[in-house]
């Protein structure tokens, strides 16, 4: 189980123009890596990263946080160096329940209702994706 409390807290405290401009610049650059981005402005809080129509990562618009499958790390390494403020969480599979967090430390930012002791990246995406 990986506790991601500190990575989320780190993303929350960043003082960058993430949701206003950097988020959009960031998702535009994924095309150069053959990664498709699904993002519905005004309807979703996360962009979904896909390869061959299979989700491989989630990028939170609200805060600079990227959850991505581990096998993409090397491919994205150089790209991510330009975004040192971005919190990156690596998972083997977006659907594996290998994540946890301290809800009491993040209750001002996350909704109640998910078992934060054991969840997947997809569970977190689903819980926080509605605007």
KAJO-V520790 format. One record per run of one state. SS is the DSSP state (alpha for helix, beta for strand, coil for the rest). FROM is the first residue (numbers start at 1). LEN is the number of residues. If there is no record, write none. Layout:
SS/FROM/LEN
SS/FROM/LEN
//
This chain:
coil/1/1
beta/2/2
coil/4/1
alpha/5/8
coil/13/5
alpha/18/16
coil/34/2
beta/36/3
coil/39/5
beta/44/1
coil/45/1
beta/46/6
coil/52/2
beta/54/7
coil/61/4
beta/65/5
alpha/70/12
coil/82/5
beta/87/5
coil/92/7
beta/99/2
coil/101/2
alpha/103/4
coil/107/12
beta/119/1
coil/120/1
alpha/121/8
coil/129/1
beta/130/1
coil/131/1
//
